[in-house]
Amino acid sequence: MKDNEIDDTTAPLIEHLAELRTRLIYSVLAFTVAMVLCFVVARPIFNFLAQPLAKLLVEHGQEPDLIFTGLQQGFMVQIKISMFGGFVAAFPIIAYQLWRFVAPGLYRQEKRAFLPFLIASPALFVLGAAFAYYVILPLAFDFFLSFQQMGPESFEAGDEVGIQFLGTINEYLGLTMKFIIAFGLCFQLPVLLTLMAKADLVTAKGLGDVRKYAIVGILTLAAIVTPPDVVTQVILFSVVYGLYEISIVLVRMVDRRREAELRAQGLWDEGEPAAEGAGEDGA
């Protein structure tokens, strides 16, 4: 009898592990194929990523060139590009495999609630990455290039020493990817907070009450992620804080929906604060 009980309890676990293995295999295959394809077109991808800096160098009267200081550095940069591009290109397939693994354990109502976030998350990441590429990178690189100084044609004692940017491809790629990934993740804030609200971990009133702490946190994030350029920091702060306020609105909608469901079931506690007024105390 005990042997039968052990078999009954371990069979579902083995099935889940087998399903997980299948989904991981599909995800790894998708990533590998996408990485190989991106390696083939790594140079065009790098040229695209280098456009913000190249345009600024031309405006400063310089050649739009980057260098590498190690024999293997050019090859390793292409590997980094292929891995980064491969993950981005394969992300929809990876997310779909994750959904296929999780979906059987969800109720139909939970599937409907989760599916919009599965679509919104990559869309917001792309939006954040595009914002970093087209807005933040030109501002940041222009700030960095402002520390250059032109030396005299014939140097004499007491003259200023020329300072010119000679960036390596590895350093530039690392900095650019840092900005793109950071902004892509920052734009996930509405998705994260709304999912936490659906799990009953946060409320609109709670987010409103900690608004002043959120402002300090966002200012700290802006100072860390962006260069010491006030304009760039203000832009990042404005965007992320705007996303925080949008998150409060979305969470308030979740609170109202939960309240309506509990009232319909007769389980609503009248002593709890109304969802309609959530967040006003922290305004």
N, C-alpha and C positions, 0 to 999 in steps of 0.2 A: 504493500500500500504506500509506504514511504517512497519507494522507487518511482511509482507512478506520479506521486505529488512532485517529486523533483523534476521529472521529465516535463510535466505540465507547466512548471514555472520557468524552466530554462528554455523551452522551445520558442516562446515569443522573443526572448532576449537574443537568441541566435538569429531569428528572422530579422530583427532590427539591425543587428550587426552586419548581416549579409546585405541588407538594403543600404546601410550606411557605406559599406565597401563599394557597392555598385555606384552610388552617387559620387563618391570620392574619385573612383576610376574615371567616370565621365568628366568630372571637373578637371582632373589632372590632364586628361587627354585634350580637352578644350583649351586649357592654358598652354599646353605644349605646342599644339598646332598654331594657336594665335601668336605665341612667342616666336616660332620659326618664321611665320609670315612677317612679323614686325621686324625681325632681324634682317630680312631681305630688303625692307624699305626703311632701315634705321637711319640712313643718311637724310632722306627727305623729311623724316620725322624730326631729326635734330635741326635741320635747316628751318623748319617751321617753328620749333621752340626757340631758336636763336633770333628770330625776326625782331622782337622788341629791342634787344640789345643792338643788333646790326643797324637798325634805323637810327638809333640814338648816336652810335659811333659815326655814321655818315653825317649827321647833323653837326657833330663836333669837329668835322673835318678830318676824321681818322678812317683808316681802312677797317672794314667790318671783318676783322680776323680774330680767331681764337687759336691758341697753341696747345700742344700737349708736351709734357716734359719727360715722359717715360715711354719706352718703346711699346709697352703693352697697354698704355693708357687709351689710345684710340680704339683698340679692340674691346677693352673693358667698358668703355662708354657705350659702344654698340650693344653689348650684353645688357647693360642697365636699361637702355632704351627698349630693347626687345622684351625684357621682363616687365617693365612698367607698362609698355603698350600692350603686351600680351595679356596682362591681368585686366586692363581696362576693356580690351576687346572681348575677352572671355567672360567678363563679369555677368552679362545677362544670362549666359548658359550656367554659370556657377550659381547665380541666384535662383534660377529655375530648378536646378538639382536640389538646392536647399529646400525650396518650396515643395518639391516632390517628396522629400524625406519627411518634412514636418506636416504637410497637409493631411495625411491619413489619420493623424491623431487629433485633428481639430473638428469641431462641429461646423455645420454649414454656416451658421451665423458668424463664427469665429473666422472662417475662411473669407467671408465677405468683408469682415472688418480688417483683416490683415493684408489682403490683396492690394488695396490702394497704396499702402505704404511700400509694398514691394516695387510698385511702379514709380512712386514719388521719390524714393531714396536715390536711385541712379540719376533721375532727372535733376534733382537738386544738386547732386555732386557735379554733374556736367555744368550746371548753371554757375556754381561756385568756382569751378575751374576756369570757365570762360571769363568770369569777372576778374579773377586773378591775372589771367593772361592779357586781357585787353585793357584793363584799367590799372591794376596794382603794379604789375611788372614794369610798365613804362615809367611810372612815377618813382618806383624804388630804384630802378637802374639809373634814371636821370639824377637822382640824389647821390648815388654812389659815384657817378662820373664827375660830379661837381667838385670832387676833391683833387682832380687833375690840375696841373699848372704847366704852362708852356715855358720852357727855358729859353734863354736868348740864343741867337744863332751863333754868336762867338762868346763863349763863357769867359767871364773875368771874375776876379775875387769880389765877393759880396753880392754877386748876381743870384737870382733864384734858381734853384736846381729844378730841372724839368721832371715832372711826375706824370707818367702816362700809363694807362691801363693796358696790361698785357695778360688777359685772362686765359686760364686753361679750360679746355672743354669739360674736364671732369668737375671742376669747381663750379662752372656756370650751370651745368646740367643739374648738379646737386642742389644749388640754390633755387633754380627754377622749379624743380620738382617739389621742393619744400613748400614754396608758395602755393603751387597748384593743389597739392594734397591738403595743405592746411585749410585753404579756403573751401575746398570741396567738403571737408569734414565739418567745418563751421556751418555750412549750409544744411547739414543734417539735423540741426537743432530742433526745428519744428517737428520732424519725424520722431526724433528721440523723445521729446517731451510729450507728444501726443500719444505715443505708444505707452509711456509710463503712466499717463492719465487713464488709458484704457485698462491698465493693470492695477489701477487704483493706488498708485504710488505717489502721485502728485495731484494737486487740485489748482484751479485757476486762482482761488483766494491765496493758497500757499505761495504760488509763484509771484503773485502781486505783493505779498507781505515781504518777500526777500528780494524785491526789485533793487533796493539800494545795494545789497551785496552782489547781485548779478552785475550791476553797473561797474562796481570795483573789479570784479572778476573779468569782465569784458575789456576794461581798460588795461588790466594786466596782460591779458592775452594779446591785445593790440600792440603793446609795448614789446612783447617777446617775439611775436611772429613777424612784425614789420620792422623796417629799419628805423633809426632815430630821426624820422622825418614826420613832423607834426601833421602835415596834410594827409599822408598815407595812413597814419594812425587814426585820424579823425574819420576818414572814409571807412576803414575797417570797423571802428567802433559803431559808426552810424548803421552800417549794414547788419552787423551781428545783433546790435540792440534792437533794430527793427524786426529781425527774425525772432527775437525773444518776445517782443510784444505780439507778433503774429501767433507765436506759440501759445500765449495766454488766451488769445481769442479762440484758437482751435481747442484748447483744453476746456475752456468754458462751454463750448458746444458739446464736448464729451460729457461734462458734468450735468448739463441740462438733459441730455439723452438718458443718462443713468438715473437721474432723479425722476424723469417721466416713467421709466420702466419700473422703478421701485414703487412709485405711487400707484401704478396700474396693478401691481401685485399686492398692494396694501402693506408694504414693508418699509415705507419711507418714514424716517424719524423726524417729526416736526421740529425737534430741537436743533436739527442740523441747519447750518446756514444755507440760504437759497442760492442755487447756482447762478441765477440771474445777476446777483450782486457780487459774485465772486471776483476778487481782484480789485474792487474799488477801494478797500481799506489800504491797499498798498500803493495806491496811485499817488 
